[in-house]
Amino acid sequence: MEAVKQKTLKGSFSLFGKGLHTGLSLTITFNPAPENTGYRIQRIDLPGEPIIEAIAEKVVDTQRGTVIANDDVRVSTIEHGMAALYALGIDNCLIQVNGPEFPILDGSAAMYVAKILEIGIEEQNAPKDYYIIRHKIEVKDNATGSCITILPDEDFSITAMCSFESKFINSQFATLDNISNFPTEIAPARTFVFVRDIMPLLEANLIKGGDMDNAIVIYERELTQDKLDHLADVLKVPHMDATKLGYIQHKPLMWENECTRHKLLDIIGDMALIGKPIKGRIVATRPGHTVNNKFARLMRKEIRRHEIQAPIYDPNEEPIMDNIRIRELLPHRYPMQLVDKVIAMGPNSIVGVKNVTANEPFFVGHFPQEPVMPGVLQIEAIAQCGGLLVLNQMEEPERYSTYFLKIDNVKFRQKVVPGDTLLFKVEMITPIRHGISTMKGYVFVGDQVVSVATFTAQIVKNK
């Protein structure tokens, strides 16, 4: 099966608007970026035009949006733009902004999505590196009752459940079962604010750019007419009847659960800071930027703990190559045929399997009282997988053999013993030139890497 490739933008685009908290007129430009760049945010208004890597560890504030920083260089309210990139499968992007925050636009991710789709998405050569969830991972915030759980799943999906102290949006949930529905089902959901919170935010020198066009405004606790008039004057909006509770923004709700859909949007934006696309199902209870960031940081630790993930192996599935086909391609026979079957193959990678039994001949002398598979045979098995990868691409492969030229960076992490099932993952580092290729191979038992090596092999025509 061919690997999914990384993606970037086909060209650059810009959006213009005011900052939610600063009220500044801002321009933000999204640019293509090379493979394996990830997301980078550049403050082009500052000397030296510093760049911040958009990852979870760079988040310094989550009170009213996600704020990332390098020392005293900060960019806030990034979550809507990041959600659009992540949901549309963009892996690499340089974002340039001429101020300390992204423009709020209409309070949603819809304009970002529209511009990305308009400019187009370009496939790159490097494979997309998904992190596949293999077991339950959970983060809780006991102070707020917030909880984010991610469970194994074949694709990415998310459910958000929110509870507010309001008769208008007391309890709601929203679900995104397929990320392809993000542009229509989630991206247009706007940010929201309660009238009771507006004055404290203004006193904290925030939401200078907030208005009735870029947020859902919920008036659900009656104020005196004088207080509401004063607030209207501060916000420079018409006075309204203090006895009429409800939603008071200019544009009516798009969905009854629009507020929770926006919470789901925020989760995706904060997930973008993990640095890899995820395959798993998220269930979020009372989410917010603080718990979202805790979750993203935990996921990054989990990813670092597994430098590379073991392939998924289902013994019930038909192999790509069985033992008979392997014997047609490789000259190895008992006791040196060390690959039993191949379960996945792309143009530049292969996954093989060996079941290690107590009857292996090398266990007779290595060692009688404590049988351990020799490390050199693990490396030999990796090389046989690499040979299958290159020989399968050739006409008349039975007329060729592969031979080691060089082995580098060999590491053994744990013992291989009878009863283990070995999974071999081999990837080409360089294409085949003049019959020579360099590859990197891993051996897994379960989820753990047991050995790894880089090797160069030569393909030679048999005499």
Salt bridges, closest charged atoms under 4 A:
ASP45 OD1 - ARG43 NE 2.78
GLU53 OE2 - ARG40 NH1 3.80
GLU57 OE1 - ARG300 NE 2.57
GLU57 OE2 - ARG304 NH1 2.94
GLU79 OE2 - HIS289 NE2 3.48
ASP91 OD2 - LYS128 NZ 2.66
GLU118 OE1 - LYS115 NZ 3.98
ASP129 OD2 - LYS276 NZ 2.73
GLU138 OE2 - LYS136 NZ 3.90
GLU138 OE1 - LYS140 NZ 3.85
ASP141 OD2 - LYS294 NZ 3.74
GLU165 OE1 - ARG221 NH2 3.78
ASP177 OD1 - ARG281 NH1 3.25
GLU185 OE1 - ARG261 NH1 3.06
ASP211 OD2 - LYS18 NZ 2.63
ASP213 OD1 - HIS250 ND1 2.83
GLU220 OE2 - ARG196 NH1 2.42
ASP229 OD1 - HIS239 ND1 3.39
ASP233 OD1 - HIS239 NE2 2.75
GLU258 OE2 - ARG190 NE 2.79
ASP266 OD1 - HIS80 NE2 3.68
ASP266 OD1 - HIS262 NE2 3.46
ASP266 OD2 - HIS289 NE2 3.60
ASP270 OD2 - HIS289 ND1 2.79
GLU302 OE2 - HIS135 NE2 3.33
GLU302 OE1 - ARG305 NH2 3.22
GLU302 OE2 - HIS306 ND1 3.94
GLU307 OE2 - ARG413 NH2 2.90
GLU328 OE1 - ARG325 NH1 3.03
GLU360 OE2 - LYS354 NZ 3.17
GLU370 OE2 - LYS415 NZ 2.66
GLU380 OE2 - HIS332 NE2 3.30
GLU396 OE1 - ARG399 NH1 3.10
ASP408 OD2 - LYS406 NZ 3.73
GLU427 OE2 - LYS425 NZ 3.73
ASP447 OD1 - ARG134 NH1 3.29
